[in-house]
Amino acid sequence: MDLSFGEILVVLIVALVLFGPNKIPEFAKQCGRAVNMFKQGLKEGLEDDKKIEAAKVQDALPKP
């Protein structure tokens, strides 16, 4: 589903009419924070997966 420039412009104008010029920056700020939180959670999840894999490898090695 591709959005053309005209369609995006219509959506932005409708959002401006519905929410007003004061709410749009707040909404954008909250979206940015949500994206950052998602990225941070994804990064932490990947780090946890690496720790689990390292522990499995360590357990699999023969002990002297």
N, C-alpha and C positions, 0 to 999 in steps of 0.2 A: 504494500500500500504506500504509494508515493504521495507526498503532499507538495503541491506546487506553492510558489511564492504567494499567489493570490489567496489560496486556502489558509495559509498560515497567517496572512494579514487579516483575514476575516475573523479568525479565531482570536487574534490579539485584540482586535477592535471590540469584539463581543466581551472579552474578559475585562477590558478597560471600562466598558459601559456597566457591566454587572458589578464589578468590585470597586471601581473608582481608582483614581490615580494614586491614592495613598496606600491602598492595600496591595497593589502589584509588587512594589519592592519588598514588602514584608513576605509575601508569598514566595518570591524568588529566593530570598534569604533562607527561608525555611526549607525550600527544595534543595538548596546547596548544602545545608547542614545534613539533610537526610541522605544525600548522596555520599557525603564524607563519612557519615556513620556507617553506611552500608559498606563502603570501601574498607574502613577500619575493621569491621566485623569479618569481612572476607579475608583480610590479611591475617587476623588473629586465628581464624579457622584453619588457614593454610599452615601457619606456624604450629598449631596443635597437631595437625596431621603429620608434619615432619617429625615432631617429637615422638609421636606414637610409632612411626616407622623406625626411627632410630632405636627406640626401646625394643622393638621386635627383632631388629638385626642384632642388637646387643645380647638379647636372650638366646638367639639362635647360634651364636658363636660358642665353640667348645670352651669349657672352663678348665683352667689348668689345675 
